[in-house]
Amino acid sequence: MKYIHMHEEIKENAVYTTEEARNLLKISESTIKRLLKRGLLRANKVGGQYRIMGKEILRLILPELGQKSEKAYLQVKKHVVDIINKWPG
């Protein structure tokens, strides 16, 4: 068995496998399955295997990032809706 000490930065736009995400989060296989099943860690299935965006891993461990991005999204959405509502109809 090979032991590799890694200090890897989680990249927001990178795509990770469940094994890579498990290693980054230092959690067991059953824990990652539970997080995925409960929707606490969002992922997409590709070819029957989950793929997890780095931003989802970051959102899980740094919830304030998710809250900030959601707030920014809602502000942009409101602005766009306001503009659309001003269009002559």
Phi and psi restraints in degrees (value plus and minus 20) as a CYANA .aco file:
   2 LYS   PHI    -123.2   -83.2
   2 LYS   PSI     113.0   153.0
   3 TYR   PHI    -128.6   -88.6
   3 TYR   PSI     104.5   144.5
   4 ILE   PHI    -142.7  -102.7
   4 ILE   PSI     104.5   144.5
   5 HIS   PHI    -110.0   -70.0
   5 HIS   PSI      98.9   138.9
   6 MET   PHI    -146.3  -106.3
   6 MET   PSI     119.9   159.9
   7 HIS   PHI    -141.8  -101.8
   7 HIS   PSI      73.5   113.5
   8 GLU   PHI    -128.0   -88.0
   8 GLU   PSI     115.2   155.2
   9 GLU   PHI     -97.1   -57.1
   9 GLU   PSI     117.2   157.2
  10 ILE   PHI    -103.4   -63.4
  10 ILE   PSI      99.3   139.3
  11 LYS   PHI    -114.4   -74.4
  11 LYS   PSI     105.4   145.4
  12 GLU   PHI     -73.6   -33.6
  12 GLU   PSI     -62.2   -22.2
  13 ASN   PHI    -118.4   -78.4
  13 ASN   PSI     -11.8    28.2
  14 ALA   PHI    -101.7   -61.7
  14 ALA   PSI     135.8   175.8
  15 VAL   PHI    -129.4   -89.4
  15 VAL   PSI     109.5   149.5
  16 TYR   PHI    -139.4   -99.4
  16 TYR   PSI     128.0   168.0
  17 THR   PHI    -100.0   -60.0
  17 THR   PSI     149.9   189.9
  18 THR   PHI     -84.0   -44.0
  18 THR   PSI     -56.1   -16.1
  19 GLU   PHI     -85.5   -45.5
  19 GLU   PSI     -63.5   -23.5
  20 GLU   PHI     -83.5   -43.5
  20 GLU   PSI     -62.4   -22.4
  21 ALA   PHI     -83.9   -43.9
  21 ALA   PSI     -62.0   -22.0
  22 ARG   PHI     -77.9   -37.9
  22 ARG   PSI     -65.4   -25.4
  23 ASN   PHI     -85.7   -45.7
  23 ASN   PSI     -61.1   -21.1
  24 LEU   PHI     -84.7   -44.7
  24 LEU   PSI     -61.0   -21.0
  25 LEU   PHI    -105.2   -65.2
  25 LEU   PSI     -32.5     7.5
  26 LYS   PHI      37.5    77.5
  26 LYS   PSI      32.8    72.8
  27 ILE   PHI    -147.2  -107.2
  27 ILE   PSI     144.4   184.4
  28 SER   PHI     -99.8   -59.8
  28 SER   PSI     147.4   187.4
  29 GLU   PHI     -82.7   -42.7
  29 GLU   PSI     -60.6   -20.6
  30 SER   PHI     -86.0   -46.0
  30 SER   PSI     -54.5   -14.5
  31 THR   PHI     -88.3   -48.3
  31 THR   PSI     -62.9   -22.9
  32 ILE   PHI     -86.4   -46.4
  32 ILE   PSI     -57.3   -17.3
  33 LYS   PHI     -82.4   -42.4
  33 LYS   PSI     -62.0   -22.0
  34 ARG   PHI     -84.0   -44.0
  34 ARG   PSI     -63.4   -23.4
  35 LEU   PHI     -81.5   -41.5
  35 LEU   PSI     -61.6   -21.6
  36 LEU   PHI     -87.9   -47.9
  36 LEU   PSI     -65.3   -25.3
  37 LYS   PHI     -82.8   -42.8
  37 LYS   PSI     -59.2   -19.2
  38 ARG   PHI    -102.5   -62.5
  38 ARG   PSI     -25.3    14.7
  39 GLY   PHI      58.3    98.3
  39 GLY   PSI      -7.8    32.2
  40 LEU   PHI     -95.3   -55.3
  40 LEU   PSI     -45.1    -5.1
  41 LEU   PHI    -144.1  -104.1
  41 LEU   PSI      90.6   130.6
  42 ARG   PHI    -102.2   -62.2
  42 ARG   PSI     120.8   160.8
  43 ALA   PHI    -171.7  -131.7
  43 ALA   PSI     144.8   184.8
  44 ASN   PHI    -137.1   -97.1
  44 ASN   PSI     124.3   164.3
  45 LYS   PHI    -111.3   -71.3
  45 LYS   PSI     108.9   148.9
  46 VAL   PHI    -147.8  -107.8
  46 VAL   PSI      97.1   137.1
  47 GLY   PHI      38.6    78.6
  47 GLY   PSI      14.0    54.0
  48 GLY   PHI      62.5   102.5
  48 GLY   PSI     -18.8    21.2
  49 GLN   PHI    -141.6  -101.6
  49 GLN   PSI     125.3   165.3
  50 TYR   PHI     -94.9   -54.9
  50 TYR   PSI     124.3   164.3
  51 ARG   PHI    -147.7  -107.7
  51 ARG   PSI     112.1   152.1
  52 ILE   PHI    -140.8  -100.8
  52 ILE   PSI     107.9   147.9
  53 MET   PHI     -94.1   -54.1
  53 MET   PSI     124.6   164.6
  54 GLY   PHI     -76.8   -36.8
  54 GLY   PSI     -56.2   -16.2
  55 LYS   PHI     -83.7   -43.7
  55 LYS   PSI     -47.4    -7.4
  56 GLU   PHI     -91.2   -51.2
  56 GLU   PSI     -58.8   -18.8
  57 ILE   PHI     -85.8   -45.8
  57 ILE   PSI     -64.6   -24.6
  58 LEU   PHI     -83.1   -43.1
  58 LEU   PSI     -59.7   -19.7
  59 ARG   PHI     -81.6   -41.6
  59 ARG   PSI     -56.9   -16.9
  60 LEU   PHI     -88.2   -48.2
  60 LEU   PSI     -62.1   -22.1
  61 ILE   PHI    -112.0   -72.0
  61 ILE   PSI     -38.0     2.0
  62 LEU   PHI    -150.8  -110.8
  62 LEU   PSI      55.4    95.4
  63 PRO   PHI     -77.6   -37.6
  63 PRO   PSI     -47.0    -7.0
  64 GLU   PHI     -83.9   -43.9
  64 GLU   PSI     -47.6    -7.6
  65 LEU   PHI     -85.2   -45.2
  65 LEU   PSI     -63.3   -23.3
  66 GLY   PHI     -83.5   -43.5
  66 GLY   PSI     -59.7   -19.7
  67 GLN   PHI     -87.1   -47.1
  67 GLN   PSI     -60.6   -20.6
  68 LYS   PHI     -84.1   -44.1
  68 LYS   PSI     -64.5   -24.5
  69 SER   PHI     -89.7   -49.7
  69 SER   PSI     -53.8   -13.8
  70 GLU   PHI     -86.6   -46.6
  70 GLU   PSI     -61.4   -21.4
  71 LYS   PHI     -82.3   -42.3
  71 LYS   PSI     -64.4   -24.4
  72 ALA   PHI     -82.8   -42.8
  72 ALA   PSI     -62.3   -22.3
  73 TYR   PHI     -81.0   -41.0
  73 TYR   PSI     -65.4   -25.4
  74 LEU   PHI     -85.1   -45.1
  74 LEU   PSI     -54.8   -14.8
  75 GLN   PHI     -85.8   -45.8
  75 GLN   PSI     -64.7   -24.7
  76 VAL   PHI     -84.4   -44.4
  76 VAL   PSI     -63.1   -23.1
  77 LYS   PHI     -80.3   -40.3
  77 LYS   PSI     -65.3   -25.3
  78 LYS   PHI     -80.3   -40.3
  78 LYS   PSI     -63.6   -23.6
  79 HIS   PHI     -80.4   -40.4
  79 HIS   PSI     -65.7   -25.7
  80 VAL   PHI     -83.9   -43.9
  80 VAL   PSI     -63.9   -23.9
  81 VAL   PHI     -82.7   -42.7
  81 VAL   PSI     -61.3   -21.3
  82 ASP   PHI     -79.8   -39.8
  82 ASP   PSI     -63.0   -23.0
  83 ILE   PHI     -84.0   -44.0
  83 ILE   PSI     -65.5   -25.5
  84 ILE   PHI     -82.7   -42.7
  84 ILE   PSI     -60.7   -20.7
  85 ASN   PHI     -85.5   -45.5
  85 ASN   PSI     -41.3    -1.3
  86 LYS   PHI    -103.1   -63.1
  86 LYS   PSI     -32.8     7.2
  87 TRP   PHI     -84.6   -44.6
  87 TRP   PSI     122.6   162.6
  88 PRO   PHI     -87.1   -47.1
  88 PRO   PSI     116.8   156.8
